[in-house]
Amino acid sequence: MPNPGTIFWMLIIFGIVLFVLTKFAWKPILTALKEREDSIATALNSAEEAKKEVAGLKADNEKIIAEARREKEAILKEAKELKDKIVAEAKEKAGEEAQKSIAQARQQIEAEKTAAINDIKKQVAELSVSIAEKVIRKELSNKAEQEKMVDGLIDDIKLN
């Protein structure tokens, strides 16, 4: 068993140390622990708020991306409609131009055909007159031939 004097002095020294620690160290330690606890709680709250803010930003980004996609689709649709309209107008204009060209070609062909027919008629008439002139000169040189020709013409007229 330990000596009672040593126990007494140990209790007094322990009391003094406890008093000094309580007076000078306990409050600062508890204050530091409280501050540490508060700073950890504040950091956790800040982290939670940051997490919520990131989630909000993510949702905003998704909304922006969705809006951008809708705008892209609208622009593409509008561009396609414009392209289709331009192609349709070009086809229509090309068709009209083709019809005009065909009509002009037909008119030109008809005019050339008429001119060719008139030219052929003129040449045939000139050739007929020339042949007739030669035949008549030959026929008129002989009186018997003249009478024979007149009789032949009269017979032709009666048959028609």
Secondary structure, DSSP 8 states (H G I E B T S, - for coil): ---HHHHHHHHHHHHHHHHHIIIIIIHHHHHHHHHHHHHHHHHHHHHHHHHHHHHHHHHHHHHHHHHHHHHHHHHHHHHHHHHHHHHHHHHHHHHHHHHHHHHHHHHHHHHHHHHHHHHHHHHHHHHHHHHHHHHHHHHHTSHHHHHHHHHHHHHHHHH-
